[in-house]
Amino acid sequence: MSDDQQGPLKERRRLGSWMPAQEERMAAFRCEIAARSRARAERAGQAWSPASVVRDLSNLVHGDPVLRMNLTRAIDDARDAGYELGYGSIDELIRIVDYLMTFAPPFDASAPVATPLNAVLDWPMCMPSGYAAFRDPAFNAQMRRVLDYWCGFLSGPHSRTHLNADSPDGWFCEEARRKIDMDAFLCDPAKPYWGFASWNAFFTRELRPGARPVAHPDDHRIIVSACEASPYNVREDAQLYDHFWLKAQPYSLREMLVCTPDERVQRFVGGSVYQGYLSAFNYHRWHAPVAGRICEAYNVDGTYYSNTEAQGADPGGLNHSQGYTTAVAARAVIVIDCDDPAIGEVACVFVGMAEVSSCRIVALPGQHVDKGDELGYFQYGGSTWCAVFRPGVIDTFVPQPPYRDDGPPIRVNAHLATAKGSKR
């Protein structure tokens, strides 16, 4: 917490509408989930046993004295700072995590909590001891198993609790349909759950043909947006290694493209990086920003709830971790060798933060894609993405600073940037 901050924050900017800005509403959600988890455990009595992956997480934390110390101190520090967590110990937190393994987020237009585990961990993970705990490799490996388990639930039929037209929390109520532009997607209101087999099937819903036309499909120099996302940042002169953990948001290419051969990464040094962030209500599939051949497509394991110290307990905190996550978080990297040799390779980095860490690639190396073809998707939601260009390629980006939190997203396949020499 900064020296000049008096008491806990009452409001915090949380990009993308994944969680409400008002701390009072966040605290109410945490307390409600804690009460539900406690009541379920009490009903079960001696028969209560957490899911195996949650039990393994508990065993890991309790079996590692340094990890247990850091997580305990992070919880205590957050409570001492005045934040209502809904829990006061690791065991109470474990019980909440177990409850969330069968939780499907409801629709809420005014105070959404689309990432419930992130809401539960929101303050401990940005306390001094929390930075260490949430960067621990063993902890992150186990968190991956926990999130994969929850993703499995969200991919099954029992996750469809809120896939209905009931107001106010059904995802097909009138307000929700307007919010997510449901008419643009393939669905059938006459079928149960509108034809979706699971929560994840709904969240990775497909567009109707023609709903997002490709801008200038025959002009290679018109580069389109790979995601439906709001502009966050543009950086020029990207470096091979940079201080990615700083508030200034530099991009460190070697860390971002960790499995890409050195000779290819070197070709991006001095180039441009565009970053956009997804909303909980956006379309969550990725499309090719240029036409060309896929020369790389791979997943990177990483952290799931790690933030940079530059974030701190700060009203604009999540802004300061957006760039940081491109170097440390779980992500998918796809490199396309553009059909236009003047553009060359374009690297796309699709970052899954927190619960939205399941990045699924469908375009494979050696495959040719046209501009606008599908590359993959975020299973359960989305987070942030980057396009990396070689130096001297980009003439102008369509989005220009200052970038507004409340501005509309750039639609997928819409004009994002113009390469030099483009015919228009």
Secondary structure as GFF3:
##gff-version 3
##sequence-region A 1 424
A	DSSP	three_ten_helix	15	17	.	.	.	ID=ss1
A	DSSP	alpha_helix	23	44	.	.	.	ID=ss2
A	DSSP	three_ten_helix	45	47	.	.	.	ID=ss3
A	DSSP	alpha_helix	52	63	.	.	.	ID=ss4
A	DSSP	alpha_helix	65	80	.	.	.	ID=ss5
A	DSSP	alpha_helix	90	100	.	.	.	ID=ss6
A	DSSP	alpha_helix	116	121	.	.	.	ID=ss7
A	DSSP	three_ten_helix	124	126	.	.	.	ID=ss8
A	DSSP	alpha_helix	128	133	.	.	.	ID=ss9
A	DSSP	alpha_helix	137	154	.	.	.	ID=ss10
A	DSSP	three_ten_helix	157	159	.	.	.	ID=ss11
A	DSSP	alpha_helix	174	180	.	.	.	ID=ss12
A	DSSP	three_ten_helix	182	184	.	.	.	ID=ss13
A	DSSP	three_ten_helix	192	195	.	.	.	ID=ss14
A	DSSP	alpha_helix	199	203	.	.	.	ID=ss15
A	DSSP	beta_strand	222	224	.	.	.	ID=ss16
A	DSSP	beta_strand	230	235	.	.	.	ID=ss17
A	DSSP	alpha_helix	253	256	.	.	.	ID=ss18
A	DSSP	alpha_helix	262	266	.	.	.	ID=ss19
A	DSSP	beta_strand	272	277	.	.	.	ID=ss20
A	DSSP	beta_strand	285	287	.	.	.	ID=ss21
A	DSSP	beta_strand	292	300	.	.	.	ID=ss22
A	DSSP	alpha_helix	317	328	.	.	.	ID=ss23
A	DSSP	beta_strand	331	338	.	.	.	ID=ss24
A	DSSP	beta_strand	345	351	.	.	.	ID=ss25
A	DSSP	three_ten_helix	354	356	.	.	.	ID=ss26
A	DSSP	beta_strand	358	361	.	.	.	ID=ss27
A	DSSP	beta_strand	368	369	.	.	.	ID=ss28
A	DSSP	beta_strand	374	379	.	.	.	ID=ss29
A	DSSP	beta_strand	384	389	.	.	.	ID=ss30
A	DSSP	beta_strand	394	397	.	.	.	ID=ss31
A	DSSP	beta_strand	415	419	.	.	.	ID=ss32
###
